[in-house]
Amino acid sequence: MKKYIIYSMTAVFALSAVFTACKEDKEKGVVINGVRWATRNLDTDGQFAAKPEDYGALFQWGRRADGHESRTSGTTATLSDTDTPAHGDFIISPDEPWDWRNPQNDNLWGATKTANDPSPAGWRVPTKEELESLANTTYVTHEWTTENGVNGYRCTDKATGASLFLPAVGYRNYGDGALSNVGANGLYWSSTPNGTYAYNLGFNDGYFIVGNYNRAIGFSIRCVADE
């Protein structure tokens, strides 16, 4: 009887070790063109989505994880005059400055992790330059594909063969908060502002480029390691 208990506990510890190792492997991310990327989109409450093809949450540029990032959060047309609104509504802004915050604040996210960065510990929102490194066709291949029924791009490091999948989760409209282009477009924030706008990665089945858009729109976040 005692041996049976010992063997059972050994099996439990072994399974626990395997589970922990798998979890750690996911959290280590994958290196593409010199940058370590998370393998899953950022979800609500500053946690990663469960699987690489999961949509995750949609954040307004510069906002923390306060509930607004949920794809079904409520909306309000009242702009915020602080960095941390006292609610979790998605703030619509159909007119200038097309930002949830007025006046605008360029320092809400940055190359160094900020208080408003919604990423988990050890991670941050990528910079424009890091998104450009992922879009660089000299070092990275981009294949429009489908994983478990979800459209998106597989990005593969030409030198190492390491890859990650970015789902085409669509976006949340800045004018009314409606979800748009789900399954057709992927839009991912950088931490880098550009005038009244901010830089982002955008793609569909015909392009994969870094551009910029207004800050009130709801885009995805794919974190990089805060190394």
N, C-alpha and C positions, 0 to 999 in steps of 0.2 A: 504493500500500500504506500509506504513511504517513497519507494522508487518511482511509483506511478506519479505521485505528486511532484517529485523533483523533475521528472521528464516533462510533465505538463507545464511547469513553470519555465523550464528551459525553452520549450516551444513558444510560450507566450513572450518571453524576452526576445527570442529570435524574430518573431513576427513584428514586435514593437520596433526592433532595430531596423528592420526592412522598411517599415512605414516611415520612421524618422529619416532614414536615408533618402527615400523618395521625396519627402517633403523638402529636405535640404537641397536636393538636386534641383527642384523646381525653383526654389528661392535663390539659388546661385545664378540663375538666368543663363543666357547664351551669348557668346561674344561674336559679334558681326562687325567686320571691318574695324576692329580695335575698340569697340564700345560694347559693354555688357548690358544686354537688354533683358527685361523680365519676359517670361514666356507667355504671360497672360495679361489681358487688359486690367486696368484698375477698375474696381467695382465700388459699390457704396461703402460708406464708413471707412474708407481708406484701406480696404482689403482687396487682394487680387481675386479675379474671377476663378471659378473652379477649374475650367478647362480652357485650352488655347482658343477654341472656337466660340467660347461664350462672349456675348456682347459686352458685358460690363456696363459701367455708368457713363453718363454724358455730363461733362463739367463746363461751366462758364469759366472763361480765362481768369485766373487769379483767385478764384474762390476756393475755400477749404471744403472738406467733406462735411457738409452741414445738413444734408438731406435733399438739397436742390438737385443733386446729381442723379437721383433716381429717375428712371425713364418715365415714371408716372407721378412725379411730384406735382403739387399745385403750382399755380402761377400768380404773379402779381405785377402790376405795371408801375409800382412805386420804386423808384431807383434808390439805392443805398448811398448814404454819405459817409459810411464807415467801411473798414476792411472786412468786418465780420457781421453781416446782417443778423438780426436777432430772430431769424426764422429760417425755414428750409424750403422756401418757395423758389421756383425758377423765375428770375426777374426778367420780364420781357422789355425790350427797348427798340421799338420800331422806328425811332427817330434818333438824330444825333444826341449823344455821342456813340450810339449803338453799343453801349456798355452797361453792365448792371450797376456800376459804381459811377457817381458823379459828385465831385470831380474825379477824373481817372487817376489811378496810381500805377506807375510802371514797375514798382518794386514788389508787387504781391508774390510773384514767382521769379526765380532767377537761377543763374548757373550754380550758385550756392544755395542749398536748401533753406527755404524760408518758413516762417510760422504758418503761412497759408498754404504751403505745399501739401496736398492731400495724400502723398505717397506714404507707404509703410516705412518703418525704420530701416535705414540702409539703402533707400531708394529715393529718387526725385524725378520731377518732370524734366524731360530732355531739353537741351538747348536747340536752337535753330541749326547750329553746326553739327550736332549729333544726329538730327533728322537728315541733314544733307549727307552725312556719312552713310546712312542706311539707304539713301536714294542714289548713291554713286554707282553708276553702272560699270565703272572700271573694276570695282572690287566686289560688287554684289549683283546677283541675278534676281530678277523679279518675275514671278510666274502667277498670273491670275488663275486661281484654282478653287476647288470646293472641298471643304473638310467637314465630314458629318453633316452634309446638307447646308453648310454655311459658305457663302462666297467670300473671297478675300485674296490676299497676296501672300505667297510664300517667298521670303527673302533668304537667299543662301549666300554665304561667304564663299567666294570662288577659291580662296586659298585653302580653307579648312573643311568645307562642306557643311559647316554648322548652319542651321536654319531656324527661322521662326515664322509663325503664321499671324497675319494681321487681318482680323475679320472686317468685312464691310458692313459696319453697324449703322450707317446713316448718321444723322445729326438731329439736334433739336433746334427748331427755328427760333431765331431771336425776336421775331415779331409777334408770335402767338404761342410759342412753346410746343408746337406740334412736331411729331416725329416725321422725318422726311428721308427718302432715298435709302431705306433700310434694305440691305442686300445688294445695293448698286454702288454705293460710295462709302469710302472710309475716310474719316477726317480725324487727325490726331494732333493735339496741341504740342507746341514747344513752350518753353518758359521765357522766350525772347519777344519783347514788345517791338512794334514797328510803327512809330507814330501813334495814331489813335487805334491802330489794329495790333495784331500779334501774329507771329509766324506759326504755320502749321504744315503738316504733311497731308496731302490730299490724293486720293486715287479712285479710279474705277477700272473697268476692264480695258481701257485704252491709254491710261497715263498713270504716272507715279511720280509726283513732284512736290517740292516744297514751295508754298505760297504764303498768303496771309489773309486774315479775315477779321471781322469785327469781334469784339470780346464778349458780347452778350450771347453769342451762339453756343450751343451745347455740343462739344466735341469729346472724343475719347482721349484717354491718356495711356500710353505705353511707357512705363517707367524705365529709367536707366539706373545702374548702381551708383550710389553716392560714395564714390571712392576718392 
